């Protein structure tokens, strides 16, 4: 099967670890379709998923050290019932203040990396594992992957999808997009760029084709 819209890009920016296990680092920009792609890989190909967003949410559960640190820093601005963090309020803070975003990332990234280490050990017998990491390159986590895939779309699609999905104004959506590295930069770093510019079924076909291919060292 051909891999329409699926581009292989070689990079020497950060060599992958030599791994017996195939670890697909799945990333993308916000609202480019990472969740759809990961769901397709899990449901159609029965691949185990490890999701950085899930680990980040767990790191902010009530009574956790992460939640305590966030509440200490922001107080009532982000406090919800029963010790929960109001993630929407937290997002408004960090997506509009680079220093605060960096503080939150410095808090969460080590906790997320620790969870990946634990879960990868648990899944060490699996031949293929998908690591869903929105900030894969920003956090330097490509080193724990054997290959990196970027779920891609054009920038206008990304903006419109984000506005519709999260009910954001254009200004709010642009602030969230600007908090991540540009898609153009990620395209240069990814081993494989998978287009998500059309239908879910087209995306499914491209993912299936990518699974049949290997990335050259």
HUSULTA-V862124 format. One record per helix or strand. SS is the DSSP state (hx for helix, st for strand). FROM is the first residue (numbers start at 1). LEN is the number of residues. If there is no record, write none. Layout:
ss,from,len
SS,FROM,LEN
SS,FROM,LEN
This chain:
ss,from,len
st,6,3
st,22,7
hx,34,12
st,48,4
hx,52,8
hx,65,13
st,79,1
hx,81,3
st,85,1
hx,87,8
hx,98,25
st,128,5
hx,141,4
st,147,6
hx,155,12
hx,170,9
hx,183,7
st,192,4
hx,200,12
